[in-house]
Amino acid sequence: MPSGRDRRRSERFPTASIPVQVSDIDAELIDLSLSGAAVIHRSPIPAGSPATLVFPSYGGIYIPCQILRSLVQVRRPESGPEYVFRTAISFAQMEPEQRVPLNEFLEIQIARLKEKQDQAAEEEEV
């Protein structure tokens, strides 16, 4: 059986917790690919349900998607443990005229993330 990484349709890139919404739930984007994303949030979302991933700070980009899974995790900041949900999202199939602008947006975001990773790797080598 292939691992989760082997099953992914495209490479994922960690993000610096970008504010997003999953339908009407506030969330933080923690990774992104051309075919899906992962978010952290405080309200449960049932696996298998349809949703919309919204990037409000980028002019309100709306991406139809499906919730693959949503698991409870414990984060341990200095203020004490907090329970959050880590949710995996798969982008829904779209008509080509909808998909082209989305791919352009995602490719720009991923290029920025790659650039930050490369800069961090260069700084570690110094």
Buried (B, 14 or more C-beta within 10 A) or exposed (E): EEEEEEEBEEEBBEBEEBEBBBBEBBBBBBBBBBBBBBBBBEEEBEEEEEBEBBBEEEEEBEBBBBBEEBEEEEEEEEEEEEEBBBBBBBBBEBEEEBEEEBBEBBEEBBEEBEEBEEEEEEEEEE
